């Protein structure tokens, strides 16, 4: 099954794109709530409430399962997960790998380097997956720093129902899946 990862700016476009993705036949949606705050006067609570409203609106607009991919940079990520769980999230993906731009000092230009995870990046997900286990209704998927089969086993033992792995395939090729 194919799950589409969706990121948008405005509530209307979240809904519009979610409907379009459902129409093309995806099995589910991942709302990638990666966002860079641009307003000095908007509180963290306001940002989370806005994301919860987007989640509710998308859930009301589509029939496929809707998961939420979060970063670990919420003031209280457990409270955020609980609130989104109560708002109807079917699953959570812990944690998002953030886009981290850089500056090439020689050319004095912004660059977009590959921000692949490293092997040890999975430890934060293990911690929070264990903390959510048995405390929310939604499923939890792990990602970030999953390089070997043993990393997947660790995530499942912590309570994950699914594991995502990407960076290892960039480093080792798709054939590495058989290892």
N, C-alpha and C positions, 0 to 999 in steps of 0.2 A: 504493500500500500504506500501511496505517496502522500506525505503531509506537506502542505505549502507553508513556508515561513513568510509572514506578512509584517511589514513595518510601514507605517504611514504617519502623517502629522495631524490631520484633522479627523474628527469623529466621522464625518460624512465619508471620507475616503477610506477609512478602515472598513466601514460597512459596505461601501460600493465594491471594493476589491475583494472582500470576503465572499460576497455573493458571486462575483465573477469567477473566483477560484473554485467555489463549490460547483458552479455550472460546468466547468471543464472536467469535473470528476475527481477532485482530490478526496482522499479518505478522511482528511482532517486538516485543521488549521493550527498553526503556531503563531500566536500573537507575540511578536518580538518587541517587547516594550523597552528596547534600547532608546533612550532619549537624552539629549543634552539640554538641560534647562537653559533657557535664554532670557528669562525674566527674573530680575533681582528681587522683585516683590512677591513672587509666587512661592508659597511654602511647600515643603516636601509633602505635607499632608494633602495640599491641593493637587499636586502632581499625581499622587497615588489615587485620589478620588477620581481624577480625570481618567486614569487608566481603568479603574473599576467601571466607570460609566461606559467606556469603550468596550470592555469585556461584555458587559450586560447587553449592550446594543448589538454586538456581533452575535452573541448567543441567541438573541431574539430573531436575528435575520437569517441564520443558517441552521441546517439540521445536522451537519457533520460535527464531530467532537471538536472542541476548541481548547487548546492548551495555551499556557502562558510561559514565555521564556523570560527569565528575570536575570538581572545582574545582582551581585552580592552587595551593591552599594546603597541599599536602603538603610535608613536609620535603624529600623527593626525589621529585618527581612522576614522573620517568623510571623510577625503581626501582618505584614503585607500579604504573605502567603495565606494566612488564615482568612483575611478579609476577602481575598480573591477566590478562595475556596468557597466561602459562603456566598459569593456572588455568582457561582456556578462554573468556575473553571473545571474542565474535565481532567486536566493534567498540568504539571509544571515541569519545566526543563531548567535544571540548575547546573551551571550558571552560564550566562551569556558571555561570549568573548567579545569585548568591546573594541570598536574601531579606535585606534590610537595613532593619529597622524604624527608626522615628524617634520622637521625642517632640514633640508639639505643646505648646510652653511656655505658650500662652495657656489651653488647656483642661487642661493637665497630664495628658494621656492619650497612650498609645501610638497611633501611626498606622501604617498600612501603605501607604507611597507606592509608586507604580509605579517599579520599578527597571529601566527600560529601558537597554539598552546605548547607548553612544555610538559614533560612527563609528570612532574610533581604538582601540576595545577589541579589535579583531581581531588586533592585532600579537602579543600573547602566544601566541595559538593558532598563528599562523604559525611562530613560533620552535619551539614544541614539536612541531608536526606535522612540521616539517623534521627535528627531532632523532629522531623515532620512525621516519621513513621508512626502510624497508629493515631495521629493527632489531626489528620485532615481526611476528607473523603476522596480527594483527587489522587490520581496516580502521580508518580514522580519519576522523571527520566533524568539521568545523569549525563553530563557532557563536560568537555574541557579537561584535557590532560589524560584522556583514555588512550593509551598507546599499546597495551598488551592485553591478552586475554585475562591475565590475573587482575588487571585494573577493573575489568568488567565484573569479575567475580566479587571483588571488594564492593563495588557499587550495589550489586544485587544483595550481598550480605548486609549492607547498610540499610536496605529497604527499597532500592530503586526497582521499578517494574520494567524499565527499559534503559538502554544505554546508547548514547550517540558517540560516534568516533569519526573524526575528520582529519585532524592534523597528522596522525600516524600514516594515513594513506597518501598525503602529500609528501611525506618523508620517505615512505617505504614502498609506495605503489599499491594498486588495488589488489594485487596478488597476495599481499600480506594478510588479507582477511582469512586465509586458510590456516595461518599460524595461530 
